Amino acid sequence: MQELIEGLKKGDVASFNKVFEIYWKPMYTAAFNRLGDEQIAQDIVQDLFIKIWDKRTTLQFNAETIENYLFKSVKNSVINHFVAVKSNVVSLTDIENLPEAKSHLQFHHKRYADIEFLLSVAIEKLPDNLKEVFKKREENKSIKQIAEELGLAEQTVKNYISEALRVLRKDVQEQFERH
């Protein structure tokens, strides 16, 4: 096993593939057992192995510690997923029911509508490839589904989503500051 780890750290694709074959299923099972969602579990494990490949030269595990490293990484990714989901759960109705929010509600509705409008305009200005991928992601399609539908590599889809978000943040912020 240590030879595989060393090969992986040196960029040997065959070593990486073998490590992937050995650990993909247990990592997927761990993620799925915590999430109960096949697609999100697959995305988490896929992202983990992409990060391992990207950071292969600086990895801090060996044959004895790789499994703990991977399980801990999956656990942290699952926690991050739940935190992200929970932060998106607060609805406008929840906000409306807060006493301190009632006096400012009309202002917040207007501001929200302004941001929503600026975002829709910014999305339409995206290059076609970024716009198409971004809109499919808004439909809650997974990276894998989008890649299959558009005939793209999954990493290309991730890159397009990252670029679209970067452009949208910048554009909406600039437009909002002008208003």
C-alpha positions in Angstrom: 0.0 0.0 0.0 2.8 2.4 0.8 4.1 2.0 -2.8 0.6 3.1 -4.1 0.7 6.2 -1.8 4.2 7.1 -2.9 3.2 6.6 -6.5 0.1 8.8 -6.0 2.2 11.5 -4.5 4.5 11.4 -7.5 1.6 11.7 -9.9 1.3 8.1 -11.1 -2.2 7.7 -12.5 -2.2 4.0 -12.1 -1.4 4.3 -8.3 -4.2 7.0 -8.0 -6.7 4.7 -9.8 -5.8 1.8 -7.5 -6.3 3.9 -4.4 -9.6 5.1 -5.9 -10.7 1.5 -6.5 -9.8 0.5 -3.0 -11.4 3.4 -1.1 -14.2 4.7 -3.3 -16.9 2.3 -2.1 -16.2 2.6 1.6 -16.1 6.5 1.3 -19.3 6.5 -0.7 -21.0 4.2 1.8 -20.0 6.5 4.7 -21.3 9.6 2.9 -24.5 7.9 1.8 -25.2 6.5 5.3 -25.0 10.1 6.7 -26.8 11.8 3.9 -29.3 9.3 2.5 -28.8 10.8 -1.0 -26.9 8.9 -3.6 -26.1 11.8 -5.9 -24.8 14.1 -3.1 -22.8 11.2 -1.6 -21.2 10.5 -5.1 -20.4 14.2 -5.5 -18.8 14.4 -2.1 -16.6 11.4 -2.8 -15.8 12.5 -6.3 -14.8 15.9 -5.0 -12.6 14.3 -2.3 -10.7 12.3 -4.9 -10.3 15.3 -7.2 -8.8 17.2 -4.2 -6.5 14.3 -3.5 -5.2 14.3 -7.0 -4.9 18.1 -7.1 -3.0 18.2 -3.8 -1.1 14.9 -4.3 2.3 16.5 -3.9 1.5 17.9 -0.4 -0.5 15.0 1.0 0.2 14.3 4.7 -0.9 10.7 4.9 0.7 7.3 4.5 -0.4 3.7 4.2 -1.4 3.5 7.9 -3.3 6.8 8.0 -4.9 7.1 4.6 -8.2 5.5 5.6 -8.6 7.8 8.6 -7.7 10.8 6.4 -10.4 9.8 3.9 -13.1 9.1 6.4 -12.4 12.4 8.2 -12.5 14.2 4.9 -15.9 12.6 4.0 -17.2 13.5 7.5 -16.1 17.1 7.1 -17.7 17.3 3.7 -21.0 15.9 4.9 -21.0 18.4 7.8 -20.2 21.3 5.4 -23.1 20.1 3.2 -25.5 20.1 6.1 -24.3 23.6 7.2 -24.8 24.9 3.6 -28.3 23.3 3.4 -29.3 24.7 6.8 -28.1 28.2 5.9 -30.5 28.1 2.9 -33.5 26.8 4.9 -34.5 30.1 6.4 -37.4 31.3 4.3 -38.8 34.7 3.8 -41.8 33.7 5.9 -39.4 32.9 8.8 -37.9 36.4 8.4 -41.3 38.0 8.3 -42.2 36.5 11.6 -39.3 38.0 13.5 -40.6 41.0 15.4 -37.5 43.1 14.6 -37.9 42.4 10.9 -41.5 43.6 10.5 -40.7 47.3 10.5 -38.1 46.8 7.8 -39.9 44.2 5.8 -41.0 46.5 2.9 -37.4 47.7 2.5 -36.1 44.1 2.5 -38.7 42.9 0.0 -37.7 45.7 -2.4 -34.0 45.1 -1.8 -34.5 41.3 -2.4 -36.5 42.0 -5.6 -33.7 44.4 -6.8 -31.0 41.8 -6.2 -33.1 39.1 -7.9 -33.6 41.3 -10.9 -29.9 42.2 -11.1 -29.1 38.5 -10.9 -31.4 37.5 -13.7 -29.9 40.2 -15.9 -26.4 39.1 -15.0 -27.2 35.4 -15.8 -28.5 36.4 -19.2 -25.2 38.2 -19.9 -23.1 35.1 -19.2 -21.4 33.4 -22.1 -23.6 30.7 -23.5 -21.6 27.8 -22.2 -21.5 29.2 -18.6 -25.2 30.2 -18.8 -26.3 26.7 -19.9 -24.3 24.9 -17.2 -25.4 27.4 -14.5 -29.1 27.1 -15.4 -28.9 23.4 -15.3 -27.3 23.6 -11.8 -30.2 25.9 -10.7 -32.5 23.0 -11.7 -30.7 21.0 -9.0 -29.0 18.8 -11.5 -25.7 17.2 -10.3 -22.4 17.8 -11.8 -22.5 14.3 -13.3 -25.9 14.8 -14.8 -24.9 18.1 -16.4 -21.7 16.7 -17.8 -23.6 13.8 -19.3 -26.4 16.0 -20.8 -23.9 18.4 -22.4 -21.2 15.9 -23.3 -18.6 17.7 -21.1 -16.1 16.5 -18.6 -17.2 16.8 -15.0 -14.3 19.0 -14.2 -15.2 21.3 -17.0 -18.7 21.6 -15.6 -17.3 22.4 -12.1 -15.0 25.0 -13.7 -17.9 26.6 -15.6 -20.0 26.8 -12.4 -17.1 28.4 -10.5 -16.5 30.9 -13.3 -20.2 31.7 -13.6 -20.5 32.3 -9.8 -17.4 34.5 -9.9 -18.8 36.6 -12.8 -22.2 36.8 -11.3 -21.0 37.9 -7.9 -18.9 40.6 -9.4 -21.6 41.8 -11.9 -24.4 41.9 -9.3 -22.2 43.6 -6.7 -21.2 46.3 -9.3 -24.8 46.8 -10.4 -26.2 46.9 -6.9 -23.6 49.5 -5.8 -24.7 51.7 -8.7 -28.3 51.7 -7.5 
